[in-house]
Amino acid sequence: MRTLLSIQYLRALAAFSVATFHAFQWARLDFDIGAAGVDIFFVISGFIMWRTTEGTAMRPLEFLRRRAVRIAPLYWVATLGLTAAALLFPLRFPDVQPTWSHVLQSLAFIQHRNPAGLPFPVLAPGWTLNYEAVFYVIFAGCLLAPMASRLLVLSCALLLLGIGGFFYPPAYEMLANPLILEFLAGVLLARVMRTDFAPGRPAGWLMLGLAGAWYLTMYLLKAEWDLWRPLFWGMPALLIVAGLTAVEADGGLPRVPSLLALGDASYSLYLTHPLVIGAVAVLMGTWRPWLFIPLSLALACGVGWLCWRGFERPVTRALKGPLIDAASGAHTAP
């Protein structure tokens, strides 16, 4: 399966957006809309999972094995590294309380509350991987259904789980979060693109423009959406993925090596950027945001790429062997 330039570019954008959000947080400046990169990741994940399995006889356990090989090694190393650092230098990591239960549940991608009562694993960005894991398990179960009814079964399962958060709001922090509907949006987009429907380049750019205007409006309103996040941040995420893939399908995307490289390294960037940005903040302070923000982001991208090149890519290839995805665009973890 060929690499989709649009998906690689969007993975780069999403990871960099989340990193920018955290850099602004350290500088005590507002860029909350940057966290919407997570929503783009979720739509991409649903899109790629359906695209790579549609029409195949993929077995559930094989699907889960591939997903585990893709996301677990780097996440485990980062989690255990942060755990060791917090135990050795507790004053440097006051927000990390690595109890046995907390660490083991984090490594197992189990949604839980940390010792402070918050729904975050040891490595905070891992909360999104917990939802990815839930989606993967549901998706794997739906692979048992006949191909003709697989989409219906998957849609019903995700709808039931996502809507459950509206009826029992406390559950949305742990499992029944409407965010799960963003995966479904990506799945449905992939299904539509397998038909003869071709919106074309002008429609693609229009969708991208609408998404940009939507995000700008959300940023200016500065509201907390909570349960309604799939609507207010998920819908523009869907428009962005649909728009850029439509532009690419109509031959409108150039090949940009730097964006492709950052797309390859997006998972490493996503997992390592909090540590890099935090280290820069401790070493140089954040009182000069005009210097701190670009410097920390540049270093985060550099470390992320080195981590991908030196650890993530070779380890993934070694573990997958001949079953490695045909293209780097086939992996979707944030």
Secondary structure, DSSP 8 states (H G I E B T S, - for coil): ----HHHHHHHHHHHHHHHHHHHHHHTT---GGGGGHHHHHHHHHHHHHHHHHTTS---HHHHHHHHHHHHHHHHHHHHHHHHHHHHH-TTT-TT----HHHHHHHHTT-----TTS-S--SSTTHHHHHHHHHHHHHHHHHTTS-GGGHHHHHHHHHHHHHHHHHHSGGGGGTT--TTHHHHHHHHHHHHHHTTT---HHHHHHHHHHHHHHHHHHHHHHT---GGGHHHHTHHHHHHHHHHHHHHHHTT-----HHHHHHHHTHHHHHHHHHHHHHHHHHHH-SS-HHHHHHHHHHHHHHHHHHHIIIIIHHHHHHHHGGGS-SSGGG----
